[in-house]
Amino acid sequence: MAGGEVYWFVTVDTAQQLPAQSQAEMRAAALRLVSGWHHGITQCIEATPEGSISFNRFLDRWPSPVGRVSTAPVTLVGDALHPVTPDLGQGGCMALEDGIVLAQQLQAVWGAEDGDESAAALDGALQRYEQERARRVLPVAVRSRGMGAVLQSGLPPVVFARDNVVKRVLDISHFFDHTLFDCGTL
């Protein structure tokens, strides 16, 4: 994002009907959803340029560390490989990680002087890439869905804990250890 830009989103329970949909209707619906919120969110929504507000369903799919999605020479990266809910804000970061890990696996096959450029070697590199990414992405996808469930819950005991206990007791920093992934050097 460029300087001076802000990315925001509001989660709406899917049981609620999404507003239909001019920009004015979507802006009004977003403002209703955040009525009474603090930290400048209403000002962000009001300042959002015409045509920039959208309502979309978010779905995730948890990766399998044993399943295959690629057929050499084609594989998937980013949301195509592992869509996650936006509750931890890590989708784009994980897509960038995918590119680095994929390049590392390909470099291991083709980067050596005696590199094996066979279809089998390529397939092996893609399989290792997928397995490594599944191990990394699965915990983030689970955390993201869990965070969304807590943040969206309407059950009174959960709301009480979320709104009164968590902010006073829980050290939220452990929720962000997923941001410490090191891709290594390329």
N, CA and C atoms as a LAMMPS dump frame, in Angstrom:
ITEM: TIMESTEP
0
ITEM: NUMBER OF ATOMS
558
ITEM: BOX BOUNDS ff ff ff
-5.0000000000000000e+02 5.0000000000000000e+02
-5.0000000000000000e+02 5.0000000000000000e+02
-5.0000000000000000e+02 5.0000000000000000e+02
ITEM: ATOMS id mol type element x y z
1 1 1 N 0.845 -1.178 0
2 1 2 C 0 0 0
3 1 3 C 0.886 1.235 0
4 2 1 N 0.382 2.26 -0.61
5 2 2 C 1.11 3.521 -0.665
6 2 3 C 0.92 4.287 0.638
7 3 1 N 1.833 5.197 0.895
8 3 2 C 1.708 6.037 2.079
9 3 3 C 0.388 6.789 2.082
10 4 1 N -0.2 6.918 3.233
11 4 2 C -1.463 7.631 3.35
12 4 3 C -2.686 6.783 3.069
13 5 1 N -2.479 5.521 2.678
14 5 2 C -3.613 4.629 2.419
15 5 3 C -3.87 3.754 3.644
16 6 1 N -5.114 3.374 3.816
17 6 2 C -5.517 2.505 4.919
18 6 3 C -6.35 1.368 4.353
19 7 1 N -6.045 0.153 4.787
20 7 2 C -6.856 -1.001 4.413
21 7 3 C -7.737 -1.316 5.608
22 8 1 N -9.011 -1.48 5.384
23 8 2 C -9.911 -1.833 6.468
24 8 3 C -10.9 -2.872 5.976
25 9 1 N -11.401 -3.661 6.922
26 9 2 C -12.492 -4.565 6.617
27 9 3 C -13.312 -4.768 7.87
28 10 1 N -14.562 -5.085 7.676
29 10 2 C -15.489 -5.379 8.756
30 10 3 C -16.084 -6.743 8.447
31 11 1 N -16.115 -7.588 9.444
32 11 2 C -16.665 -8.918 9.246
33 11 3 C -18.137 -8.917 9.619
34 12 1 N -18.952 -9.492 8.746
35 12 2 C -20.387 -9.589 8.966
36 12 3 C -20.739 -11.069 9.014
37 13 1 N -21.5 -11.469 10.014
38 13 2 C -21.938 -12.859 10.119
39 13 3 C -22.678 -13.245 8.848
40 14 1 N -22.328 -14.387 8.275
41 14 2 C -22.93 -14.789 7.009
42 14 3 C -24.42 -15.067 7.128
43 15 1 N -24.915 -15.2 8.347
44 15 2 C -26.354 -15.388 8.51
45 15 3 C -27.103 -14.097 8.186
46 16 1 N -26.413 -12.984 8.247
47 16 2 C -27.028 -11.711 7.913
48 16 3 C -27.025 -11.534 6.404
49 17 1 N -28.046 -10.891 5.902
50 17 2 C -28.11 -10.635 4.461
51 17 3 C -27.177 -9.483 4.119
52 18 1 N -26.383 -9.702 3.081
53 18 2 C -25.49 -8.633 2.645
54 18 3 C -26.295 -7.576 1.897
55 19 1 N -25.961 -6.314 2.143
56 19 2 C -26.696 -5.265 1.457
57 19 3 C -26.494 -5.311 -0.05
58 20 1 N -27.435 -4.936 -0.818
59 20 2 C -27.378 -5.091 -2.27
60 20 3 C -26.6 -4.031 -2.952
61 21 1 N -26.827 -2.887 -3.313
62 21 2 C -25.561 -2.511 -3.522
63 21 3 C -24.928 -1.477 -4.339
64 22 1 N -25.484 -0.375 -4.127
65 22 2 C -24.771 0.773 -4.671
66 22 3 C -23.647 1.103 -3.685
67 23 1 N -22.746 1.949 -4.139
68 23 2 C -21.661 2.357 -3.234
69 23 3 C -22.225 3.084 -2.013
70 24 1 N -23.237 3.905 -2.227
71 24 2 C -23.836 4.636 -1.103
72 24 3 C -24.457 3.663 -0.1
73 25 1 N -25.138 2.619 -0.603
74 25 2 C -25.74 1.621 0.298
75 25 3 C -24.672 0.848 1.062
76 26 1 N -23.589 0.487 0.38
77 26 2 C -22.527 -0.256 1.062
78 26 3 C -21.83 0.605 2.113
79 27 1 N -21.587 1.875 1.796
80 27 2 C -20.968 2.773 2.771
81 27 3 C -21.889 2.941 3.985
82 28 1 N -23.179 3.137 3.743
83 28 2 C -24.132 3.294 4.847
84 28 3 C -24.195 2.021 5.692
85 29 1 N -24.188 0.844 5.044
86 29 2 C -24.221 -0.422 5.773
87 29 3 C -22.955 -0.586 6.618
88 30 1 N -21.8 -0.253 6.049
89 30 2 C -20.539 -0.355 6.796
90 30 3 C -20.553 0.588 7.993
91 31 1 N -21.059 1.796 7.801
92 31 2 C -21.125 2.749 8.915
93 31 3 C -22.073 2.269 10.004
94 32 1 N -23.199 1.635 9.614
95 32 2 C -24.111 1.064 10.623
96 32 3 C -23.417 -0.04 11.419
97 33 1 N -22.636 -0.861 10.727
98 33 2 C -21.964 -1.976 11.39
99 33 3 C -20.959 -1.509 12.439
100 34 1 N -20.355 -0.356 12.245
101 34 2 C -19.328 0.109 13.175
102 34 3 C -19.827 1.235 14.075
103 35 1 N -21.112 1.457 14.095
104 35 2 C -21.671 2.516 14.925
105 35 3 C -21.2 2.339 16.376
106 36 1 N -20.621 3.381 16.928
107 36 2 C -20.142 3.342 18.306
108 36 3 C -18.711 2.84 18.455
109 37 1 N -18.068 2.433 17.384
110 37 2 C -16.68 1.966 17.466
111 37 3 C -15.752 3.18 17.607
112 38 1 N -14.568 2.921 18.064
113 38 2 C -13.585 3.983 18.287
114 38 3 C -12.434 3.854 17.296
115 39 1 N -11.366 4.557 17.542
116 39 2 C -10.112 4.478 16.788
117 39 3 C -10.236 4.96 15.349
118 40 1 N -11.169 5.837 15.051
119 40 2 C -11.233 6.452 13.736
120 40 3 C -11.803 5.601 12.621
121 41 1 N -12.449 4.483 12.949
122 41 2 C -12.95 3.607 11.879
123 41 3 C -14.035 4.297 11.056
124 42 1 N -14.919 5.059 11.684
125 42 2 C -15.954 5.729 10.884
126 42 3 C -15.331 6.747 9.933
127 43 1 N -14.284 7.441 10.367
128 43 2 C -13.616 8.399 9.499
129 43 3 C -12.953 7.679 8.313
130 44 1 N -12.393 6.484 8.564
131 44 2 C -11.798 5.704 7.463
132 44 3 C -12.855 5.337 6.434
133 45 1 N -14.001 4.878 6.913
134 45 2 C -15.071 4.487 5.989
135 45 3 C -15.572 5.696 5.219
136 46 1 N -15.791 6.809 5.918
137 46 2 C -16.269 8.014 5.247
138 46 3 C -15.273 8.536 4.221
139 47 1 N -13.974 8.335 4.464
140 47 2 C -12.941 8.834 3.561
141 47 3 C -12.608 7.852 2.427
142 48 1 N -13.207 6.684 2.446
143 48 2 C -12.916 5.687 1.417
144 48 3 C -13.452 6.177 0.069
145 49 1 N -12.612 6.164 -0.956
146 49 2 C -13.043 6.661 -2.27
147 49 3 C -14.22 5.882 -2.846
148 50 1 N -15.05 6.587 -3.575
149 50 2 C -16.19 5.976 -4.277
150 50 3 C -15.68 4.809 -5.132
151 51 1 N -16.369 3.701 -5.072
152 51 2 C -16.007 2.531 -5.864
153 51 3 C -15.026 1.594 -5.175
154 52 1 N -14.594 1.94 -3.966
155 52 2 C -13.587 1.12 -3.278
156 52 3 C -14.16 0.222 -2.192
157 53 1 N -15.443 0.327 -1.915
158 53 2 C -16.059 -0.515 -0.886
159 53 3 C -16.711 -1.706 -1.567
160 54 1 N -16.479 -2.886 -1.011
161 54 2 C -17.117 -4.082 -1.554
162 54 3 C -17.522 -4.998 -0.406
163 55 1 N -18.504 -5.821 -0.67
164 55 2 C -18.936 -6.845 0.273
165 55 3 C -18.674 -8.188 -0.383
166 56 1 N -17.906 -9.044 0.265
167 56 2 C -17.536 -10.337 -0.296
168 56 3 C -17.576 -11.406 0.78
169 57 1 N -17.845 -12.62 0.361
170 57 2 C -17.747 -13.754 1.271
171 57 3 C -16.291 -14.195 1.32
172 58 1 N -15.836 -14.53 2.512
173 58 2 C -14.484 -15.06 2.679
174 58 3 C -14.591 -16.528 3.034
175 59 1 N -13.843 -17.323 2.349
176 59 2 C -13.802 -18.753 2.619
177 59 3 C -12.347 -19.165 2.794
178 60 1 N -12.142 -20.184 3.598
179 60 2 C -10.798 -20.725 3.696
180 60 3 C -10.817 -22.184 3.28
181 61 1 N -9.645 -22.688 3.051
182 61 2 C -9.478 -24.111 2.741
183 61 3 C -8.159 -24.508 3.369
184 62 1 N -8.216 -25.471 4.263
185 62 2 C -7.003 -25.86 4.965
186 62 3 C -6.19 -26.807 4.101
187 63 1 N -4.918 -26.518 3.969
188 63 2 C -4.074 -27.364 3.118
189 63 3 C -3.805 -28.713 3.765
190 64 1 N -3.613 -29.699 2.94
191 64 2 C -3.281 -31.036 3.405
192 64 3 C -1.79 -31.26 3.205
193 65 1 N -1.084 -31.667 4.262
194 65 2 C 0.35 -31.908 4.093
195 65 3 C 0.656 -33.164 3.271
196 66 1 N -0.355 -33.937 2.925
197 66 2 C -0.116 -35.151 2.139
198 66 3 C -0.777 -35.109 0.772
199 67 1 N -1.723 -34.2 0.553
200 67 2 C -2.406 -34.124 -0.74
201 67 3 C -1.572 -33.374 -1.76
202 68 1 N -1.876 -33.567 -3.017
203 68 2 C -1.164 -32.885 -4.108
204 68 3 C -2.132 -31.986 -4.852
205 69 1 N -1.651 -30.798 -5.215
206 69 2 C -2.453 -29.901 -6.04
207 69 3 C -1.77 -29.615 -7.366
208 70 1 N -0.501 -29.98 -7.467
209 70 2 C 0.214 -29.647 -8.69
210 70 3 C 0.378 -30.857 -9.59
211 71 1 N 0.536 -30.559 -10.843
212 71 2 C 0.954 -31.524 -11.854
213 71 3 C 2.047 -30.814 -12.63
214 72 1 N 3.258 -31.315 -12.498
215 72 2 C 4.384 -30.634 -13.124
216 72 3 C 4.077 -30.378 -14.589
217 73 1 N 4.338 -29.198 -15.07
218 73 2 C 5.099 -28.106 -14.477
219 73 3 C 4.236 -27.01 -13.846
220 74 1 N 3.031 -27.321 -13.417
221 74 2 C 2.114 -26.301 -12.898
222 74 3 C 1.826 -26.556 -11.426
223 75 1 N 1.854 -25.473 -10.626
224 75 2 C 1.46 -25.56 -9.228
225 75 3 C 0.673 -24.301 -8.88
226 76 1 N 0.276 -24.191 -7.641
227 76 2 C -0.513 -23.053 -7.179
228 76 3 C 0.252 -22.287 -6.116
229 77 1 N -0.04 -20.986 -5.997
230 77 2 C 0.518 -20.147 -4.946
231 77 3 C -0.584 -19.257 -4.397
232 78 1 N -0.334 -18.674 -3.242
233 78 2 C -1.251 -17.708 -2.65
234 78 3 C -2.621 -18.29 -2.366
235 79 1 N -3.646 -17.463 -2.543
236 79 2 C -5.014 -17.885 -2.255
237 79 3 C -5.447 -19.084 -3.083
238 80 1 N -4.877 -19.273 -4.249
239 80 2 C -5.233 -20.44 -5.056
240 80 3 C -4.808 -21.727 -4.354
241 81 1 N -3.711 -21.666 -3.591
242 81 2 C -3.217 -22.83 -2.87
243 81 3 C -3.826 -22.93 -1.48
244 82 1 N -3.966 -21.8 -0.803
245 82 2 C -4.38 -21.824 0.6
246 82 3 C -5.144 -20.556 0.992
247 83 1 N -6.384 -20.405 0.534
248 83 2 C -7.145 -19.232 0.964
249 83 3 C -7.395 -19.279 2.475
250 84 1 N -7.231 -18.158 3.13
251 84 2 C -7.478 -18.062 4.567
252 84 3 C -8.413 -16.885 4.816
253 85 1 N -9.08 -16.91 5.952
254 85 2 C -9.905 -15.769 6.324
255 85 3 C -8.984 -14.597 6.643
256 86 1 N -9.471 -13.366 6.578
257 86 2 C -8.595 -12.204 6.749
258 86 3 C -8.328 -11.819 8.203
259 87 1 N -8.698 -12.657 9.155
260 87 2 C -8.683 -12.267 10.558
261 87 3 C -7.295 -12.069 11.155
262 88 1 N -6.251 -12.566 10.514
263 88 2 C -4.884 -12.314 10.969
264 88 3 C -4.096 -11.467 9.979
265 89 1 N -4.679 -11.175 8.825
266 89 2 C -4.019 -10.329 7.836
267 89 3 C -2.75 -10.928 7.263
268 90 1 N -2.737 -12.242 7.021
269 90 2 C -1.515 -12.895 6.572
270 90 3 C -1.585 -13.476 5.162
271 91 1 N -2.704 -13.357 4.467
272 91 2 C -2.845 -13.968 3.152
273 91 3 C -1.807 -13.499 2.154
274 92 1 N -1.634 -12.215 2.005
275 92 2 C -0.661 -11.679 1.062
276 92 3 C 0.763 -12.03 1.464
277 93 1 N 1.051 -11.987 2.76
278 93 2 C 2.393 -12.333 3.234
279 93 3 C 2.708 -13.786 2.91
280 94 1 N 1.749 -14.669 3.116
281 94 2 C 1.991 -16.085 2.831
282 94 3 C 2.153 -16.322 1.333
283 95 1 N 1.491 -15.54 0.502
284 95 2 C 1.672 -15.674 -0.947
285 95 3 C 3.1 -15.287 -1.338
286 96 1 N 3.634 -14.236 -0.723
287 96 2 C 5.023 -13.855 -0.984
288 96 3 C 5.982 -14.948 -0.518
289 97 1 N 5.699 -15.518 0.649
290 97 2 C 6.508 -16.636 1.141
291 97 3 C 6.464 -17.799 0.142
292 98 1 N 5.276 -18.065 -0.414
293 98 2 C 5.14 -19.142 -1.4
294 98 3 C 6.134 -18.963 -2.54
295 99 1 N 6.216 -17.745 -3.055
296 99 2 C 7.114 -17.482 -4.169
297 99 3 C 8.565 -17.765 -3.819
298 100 1 N 8.958 -17.389 -2.611
299 100 2 C 10.341 -17.615 -2.188
300 100 3 C 10.612 -19.106 -2.005
301 101 1 N 9.707 -19.798 -1.322
302 101 2 C 9.906 -21.231 -1.075
303 101 3 C 9.886 -22.006 -2.396
304 102 1 N 8.992 -21.642 -3.298
305 102 2 C 8.951 -22.303 -4.606
306 102 3 C 10.266 -22.076 -5.356
307 103 1 N 10.761 -20.839 -5.341
308 103 2 C 12.031 -20.548 -6.013
309 103 3 C 13.175 -21.34 -5.382
310 104 1 N 13.172 -21.471 -4.062
311 104 2 C 14.219 -22.252 -3.404
312 104 3 C 14.18 -23.714 -3.835
313 105 1 N 12.975 -24.273 -3.926
314 105 2 C 12.854 -25.677 -4.338
315 105 3 C 13.3 -25.856 -5.786
316 106 1 N 12.944 -24.921 -6.641
317 106 2 C 13.359 -25.015 -8.043
318 106 3 C 14.863 -24.805 -8.187
319 107 1 N 15.403 -23.882 -7.396
320 107 2 C 16.838 -23.638 -7.431
321 107 3 C 17.606 -24.885 -6.989
322 108 1 N 17.084 -25.599 -6.012
323 108 2 C 17.735 -26.814 -5.54
324 108 3 C 17.816 -27.858 -6.65
325 109 1 N 16.803 -27.865 -7.537
326 109 2 C 16.786 -28.836 -8.631
327 109 3 C 17.659 -28.354 -9.78
328 110 1 N 17.519 -27.101 -10.174
329 110 2 C 18.179 -26.606 -11.382
330 110 3 C 19.396 -25.734 -11.112
331 111 1 N 19.586 -25.333 -9.856
332 111 2 C 20.665 -24.401 -9.563
333 111 3 C 22.038 -25.037 -9.485
334 112 1 N 22.114 -26.307 -9.205
335 112 2 C 23.415 -26.968 -9.092
336 112 3 C 23.99 -27.206 -10.485
337 113 1 N 25.323 -27.314 -10.537
338 113 2 C 25.973 -27.558 -11.826
339 113 3 C 25.488 -28.847 -12.463
340 114 1 N 25.237 -29.847 -11.64
341 114 2 C 24.763 -31.126 -12.162
342 114 3 C 23.248 -31.245 -11.98
343 115 1 N 22.542 -30.092 -12.033
344 115 2 C 21.107 -30.066 -11.788
345 115 3 C 20.343 -31.037 -12.685
346 116 1 N 19.386 -31.694 -12.085
347 116 2 C 18.554 -32.661 -12.812
348 116 3 C 17.338 -31.918 -13.335
349 117 1 N 17.225 -31.751 -14.632
350 117 2 C 16.125 -31.005 -15.232
351 117 3 C 15.009 -31.917 -15.716
352 118 1 N 14.909 -33.095 -15.159
353 118 2 C 13.891 -34.044 -15.606
354 118 3 C 12.522 -33.668 -15.036
355 119 1 N 11.51 -34.223 -15.646
356 119 2 C 10.143 -34.018 -15.163
357 119 3 C 9.99 -34.57 -13.758
358 120 1 N 10.637 -35.679 -13.455
359 120 2 C 10.555 -36.273 -12.117
360 120 3 C 11.175 -35.35 -11.073
361 121 1 N 12.307 -34.718 -11.417
362 121 2 C 12.944 -33.794 -10.487
363 121 3 C 12.059 -32.576 -10.242
364 122 1 N 11.443 -32.066 -11.292
365 122 2 C 10.525 -30.935 -11.151
366 122 3 C 9.344 -31.32 -10.281
367 123 1 N 8.774 -32.486 -10.542
368 123 2 C 7.635 -32.944 -9.75
369 123 3 C 8.016 -33.078 -8.274
370 124 1 N 9.205 -33.592 -8.018
371 124 2 C 9.674 -33.714 -6.639
372 124 3 C 9.814 -32.354 -5.967
373 125 1 N 10.353 -31.376 -6.7
374 125 2 C 10.493 -30.02 -6.159
375 125 3 C 9.127 -29.425 -5.833
376 126 1 N 8.147 -29.612 -6.718
377 126 2 C 6.802 -29.086 -6.469
378 126 3 C 6.158 -29.774 -5.283
379 127 1 N 6.383 -31.07 -5.145
380 127 2 C 5.823 -31.8 -4.003
381 127 3 C 6.437 -31.303 -2.692
382 128 1 N 7.743 -31.101 -2.666
383 128 2 C 8.394 -30.577 -1.454
384 128 3 C 7.887 -29.176 -1.128
385 129 1 N 7.719 -28.349 -2.154
386 129 2 C 7.163 -27.002 -1.963
387 129 3 C 5.786 -27.083 -1.316
388 130 1 N 4.908 -27.91 -1.869
389 130 2 C 3.548 -28.028 -1.333
390 130 3 C 3.552 -28.528 0.108
391 131 1 N 4.388 -29.505 0.411
392 131 2 C 4.443 -30.047 1.769
393 131 3 C 4.963 -29.012 2.754
394 132 1 N 6.013 -28.287 2.359
395 132 2 C 6.552 -27.254 3.238
396 132 3 C 5.532 -26.151 3.488
397 133 1 N 4.835 -25.746 2.441
398 133 2 C 3.845 -24.68 2.596
399 133 3 C 2.649 -25.153 3.414
400 134 1 N 2.234 -26.398 3.259
401 134 2 C 1.113 -26.91 4.055
402 134 3 C 1.461 -26.872 5.54
403 135 1 N 2.676 -27.269 5.887
404 135 2 C 3.088 -27.241 7.303
405 135 3 C 3.094 -25.822 7.845
406 136 1 N 3.455 -24.864 7.034
407 136 2 C 3.501 -23.469 7.467
408 136 3 C 2.107 -22.852 7.52
409 137 1 N 1.305 -23.115 6.505
410 137 2 C 0.034 -22.408 6.336
411 137 3 C -1.077 -22.977 7.219
412 138 1 N -1.087 -24.268 7.453
413 138 2 C -2.173 -24.875 8.221
414 138 3 C -2.357 -24.225 9.598
415 139 1 N -1.299 -24.061 10.394
416 139 2 C -1.512 -23.408 11.69
417 139 3 C -2.035 -21.978 11.578
418 140 1 N -1.591 -21.244 10.556
419 140 2 C -2.071 -19.873 10.367
420 140 3 C -3.543 -19.887 9.972
421 141 1 N -3.945 -20.808 9.096
422 141 2 C -5.346 -20.907 8.682
423 141 3 C -6.236 -21.267 9.865
424 142 1 N -5.785 -22.182 10.704
425 142 2 C -6.558 -22.577 11.893
426 142 3 C -6.68 -21.403 12.851
427 143 1 N -5.559 -20.708 13.102
428 143 2 C -5.603 -19.532 13.994
429 143 3 C -6.515 -18.449 13.447
430 144 1 N -6.43 -18.215 12.149
431 144 2 C -7.236 -17.176 11.542
432 144 3 C -8.721 -17.484 11.693
433 145 1 N -9.097 -18.723 11.401
434 145 2 C -10.504 -19.097 11.569
435 145 3 C -10.92 -18.987 13.035
436 146 1 N -10.055 -19.428 13.943
437 146 2 C -10.366 -19.344 15.374
438 146 3 C -10.526 -17.911 15.837
439 147 1 N -9.636 -17.043 15.378
440 147 2 C -9.733 -15.63 15.742
441 147 3 C -11.039 -15.047 15.215
442 148 1 N -11.394 -15.394 13.992
443 148 2 C -12.653 -14.909 13.43
444 148 3 C -13.856 -15.397 14.221
445 149 1 N -13.815 -16.662 14.64
446 149 2 C -14.931 -17.208 15.424
447 149 3 C -15.088 -16.469 16.743
448 150 1 N -13.977 -16.185 17.401
449 150 2 C -14.045 -15.455 18.672
450 150 3 C -14.532 -14.03 18.442
451 151 1 N -13.973 -13.37 17.442
452 151 2 C -14.331 -11.976 17.199
453 151 3 C -15.777 -11.813 16.746
454 152 1 N -16.343 -12.84 16.11
455 152 2 C -17.701 -12.743 15.588
456 152 3 C -18.748 -13.374 16.492
457 153 1 N -18.33 -14.017 17.559
458 153 2 C -19.277 -14.727 18.402
459 153 3 C -20.294 -13.782 19.038
460 154 1 N -21.512 -14.242 19.11
461 154 2 C -22.554 -13.475 19.783
462 154 3 C -22.992 -14.106 21.089
463 155 1 N -22.368 -15.244 21.476
464 155 2 C -22.725 -15.91 22.726
465 155 3 C -22.304 -15.042 23.909
466 156 1 N -23.226 -14.735 24.824
467 156 2 C -22.916 -13.806 25.915
468 156 3 C -21.636 -14.116 26.689
469 157 1 N -21.358 -15.374 27.066
470 157 2 C -20.104 -15.59 27.802
471 157 3 C -18.859 -15.308 26.947
472 158 1 N -18.948 -15.626 25.668
473 158 2 C -17.814 -15.372 24.779
474 158 3 C -17.646 -13.873 24.571
475 159 1 N -18.748 -13.171 24.389
476 159 2 C -18.698 -11.715 24.219
477 159 3 C -18.102 -11.068 25.467
478 160 1 N -18.532 -11.525 26.634
479 160 2 C -18 -10.982 27.88
480 160 3 C -16.493 -11.206 27.965
481 161 1 N -16.063 -12.43 27.692
482 161 2 C -14.627 -12.736 27.752
483 161 3 C -13.854 -11.91 26.734
484 162 1 N -14.377 -11.865 25.531
485 162 2 C -13.692 -11.122 24.464
486 162 3 C -13.576 -9.651 24.816
487 163 1 N -14.668 -9.061 25.249
488 163 2 C -14.706 -7.62 25.45
489 163 3 C -14.103 -7.166 26.769
490 164 1 N -14.097 -8.02 27.794
491 164 2 C -13.658 -7.569 29.112
492 164 3 C -12.431 -8.287 29.657
493 165 1 N -12.304 -9.549 29.394
494 165 2 C -11.21 -10.297 29.986
495 165 3 C -9.982 -10.299 29.078
496 166 1 N -10.166 -10.613 27.815
497 166 2 C -9.037 -10.774 26.906
498 166 3 C -8.174 -9.529 26.857
499 167 1 N -8.786 -8.376 26.733
500 167 2 C -7.984 -7.157 26.601
501 167 3 C -7.226 -6.809 27.879
502 168 1 N -7.654 -7.336 29.04
503 168 2 C -6.973 -7.041 30.298
504 168 3 C -5.961 -8.116 30.7
505 169 1 N -6.216 -9.346 30.296
506 169 2 C -5.441 -10.469 30.812
507 169 3 C -4.5 -11.078 29.781
508 170 1 N -4.963 -11.256 28.59
509 170 2 C -4.229 -12.009 27.588
510 170 3 C -3.15 -11.167 26.927
511 171 1 N -1.963 -11.709 26.876
512 171 2 C -0.892 -11.068 26.121
513 171 3 C -1.091 -11.435 24.663
514 172 1 N -1.607 -10.512 23.881
515 172 2 C -1.983 -10.794 22.501
516 172 3 C -0.783 -11.043 21.603
517 173 1 N 0.417 -10.757 22.08
518 173 2 C 1.591 -10.881 21.209
519 173 3 C 1.787 -12.292 20.669
520 174 1 N 1.348 -13.316 21.401
521 174 2 C 1.532 -14.678 20.871
522 174 3 C 0.654 -14.938 19.656
523 175 1 N -0.362 -14.134 19.454
524 175 2 C -1.188 -14.302 18.255
525 175 3 C -0.435 -13.869 16.996
526 176 1 N 0.667 -13.173 17.166
527 176 2 C 1.399 -12.657 16.026
528 176 3 C 2.719 -13.379 15.763
529 177 1 N 2.978 -14.478 16.48
530 177 2 C 4.227 -15.19 16.218
531 177 3 C 4.247 -15.818 14.828
532 178 1 N 3.091 -15.932 14.192
533 178 2 C 3.051 -16.449 12.817
534 178 3 C 3.714 -15.467 11.841
535 179 1 N 3.951 -14.245 12.265
536 179 2 C 4.592 -13.265 11.387
537 179 3 C 6.104 -13.39 11.386
538 180 1 N 6.649 -14.298 12.173
539 180 2 C 8.09 -14.432 12.303
540 180 3 C 8.703 -15.459 11.349
541 181 1 N 8.003 -15.836 10.321
542 181 2 C 8.503 -16.82 9.361
543 181 3 C 9.735 -16.285 8.652
544 182 1 N 10.763 -17.114 8.566
545 182 2 C 11.987 -16.73 7.866
546 182 3 C 12.141 -17.594 6.625
547 183 1 N 12.053 -16.989 5.474
548 183 2 C 12.18 -17.713 4.211
549 183 3 C 13.618 -18.092 3.901
550 184 1 N 14.58 -17.557 4.605
551 184 2 C 15.975 -17.809 4.286
552 184 3 C 16.419 -16.918 3.14
553 185 1 N 17.58 -17.211 2.609
554 185 2 C 18.091 -16.424 1.496
555 185 3 C 17.864 -17.13 0.198
556 186 1 N 17.773 -16.366 -0.837
557 186 2 C 17.561 -16.928 -2.166
558 186 3 C 18.823 -16.771 -2.982
